């Protein structure tokens, strides 16, 4: 005999309640598994809040906002003029900082995004950003040899209060990337705000 629940205007059987719950559970399952076409690395893959959205083929190699300190960074030659700023590697007056990132063995593309802290545009004079010994940026000018793979976005283009953003898009990267940022002399302060390293690799079969 089927159990029933009495309601005004009729009866609701337990069977119908189970069916309704099953349909609802199926709807939730479909909602969590159905996805739109993934965005490629070259497409816009950041939200308005600056959060990066990874596709199934992307691997987050590193995300650094320096809230927990400069892990793995060589900063011995960099000189500071004041106490460290929370969430920033630095700020520095002169010197060099460097770090090596290890990429997945199957990586076929990598995007490196660097938010540069500058106390003013004048602080960029003499600044240099190198990747694996190749200069990407001198001051606020992208090195001509890497103009097709490197872009520099000023703060005004991203909204008030944002740092300068350097984006490097590389195909067929080596197994490691060594990033170096330096300024031998100059006025004002410089540092690193946030860094993302995202590699594109084939999706492993489950």
Buried (B, 14 or more C-beta within 10 A) or exposed (E): EEEEEEEEEEEEEEEEEEEEEEEEEEEEEEEEEEEEEBBEBEEEBEEEEBEBEBBEBBBEBBEBBBEEEBEEBEBEEBEBEEEBBEEBBBBBBBBBBBBEBEBBEEBEBBBBBBBBBBBEEEBBBBBBBBBBEEBBBBBBEBBEEBEEBBEBBEBEEBEEEBBBBBBBBBEEBEEEBEBBBBBEEBEBBBBBBBBBBBBBBEEEEE
